[in-house]
Amino acid sequence: MAKTAFESLKEALDLLENAAPLNFDCGKLCDQACCKDDGGDEPNGMLLFPGEAALYAHQGSWMELYDSELLFEGEPVKLLVCHLPCPRALRPLSCRIFPLFPFLKGDEIKPGMDLRASALCPLYQSGEIGLSREFTALVGQAGLALLQNEKQKAFLRMLSAHIGEYWFL
């Protein structure tokens, strides 16, 4: 039986609750660059998966939700922008998988470096050298959990194509 969008999202979130790309706080390498807004015209944040914005509707002053320019099913994808420090247990899925992404290729999940990390993440420059194998496997399992719902699968397909466009910028 297929799972709801929220059930598959929750499974993916739970898989990555205690996972990290390295065996220590990788934010120490870059002064938490992925958690900071650069103060530009557009807020920097993490895109939320379908149904995920409901988890943050009443979370308080540590974060804000915005409409991104990216559309999914005719609606703007929500963007969560943190105001440090964030409650680590409440990190969105995009934070939990960063700097990887569970790319959907055909009907297979292939965890790989998220090209959007290239400008700020020192782990991107290392080409996955030193990344925890457990973390990479968990990102793949989270992707498989998302495939259990058609809406999440469509979102993964859309984001996989969108991230792939960064190769041509």
Secondary structure by P-SEA (a helix, b strand, c coil): ccccaaaaaaaaaaaacccccccccccccccccccccccccbbbbbbbccccccccccccccbbbbbccccccccccbbbbbcccccccccccccccccccccccccbbbbcccccccccccccccccccccaaaaaaaaaaaaaaaccaaaaaaaaaaaaaaaacccc
